[in-house]
Amino acid sequence: MYENLRSVLTGTAGLSVAAATALLLTILRRPVDDDLTGRQRTARLFLIGLAAQSLHFMEEFVTRFEDRFPALLGLPAWSEDFFVVFNLTWLCVWILSAIGLQRGYRLALFPVWFFAIAAM
């Protein structure tokens, strides 16, 4: 169990940096588009990115990313359950944030920033 937790934490460390950066951007930056049209345009673009991310998740699942990526780092494989739940949880958070973004909720910017930074 400890070895698998170390593998998960090490393998996702880059995402922690992306999350910290996204949090800073959410707090420090003001949204540029306060109008409804700008929010809808941003949400639409974000949803296109989520469609691409969904395809990417499917590609990673089929090619056994949860086994291969940790092995590149010399770590034990992640469980398939962890990998699927982790990805589906983030997809749900991102979909909800697209809705929140359209409604003008500032908190919805955190997952959007995280998505953009992690995609890089």
Protein Blocks (a to p, Z undefined) as FASTA:
>chain_A
ZZmmmmmmmmmmmmmmmmmmmmmmmmmpccfblcfklmmmmmmmmmmmmmmmmmmmmmmm
mnommmmmmmmnopacddfklmmmmmmmmmmmmmmmmmmmmnopaklmmmmmmmmmmmZZ
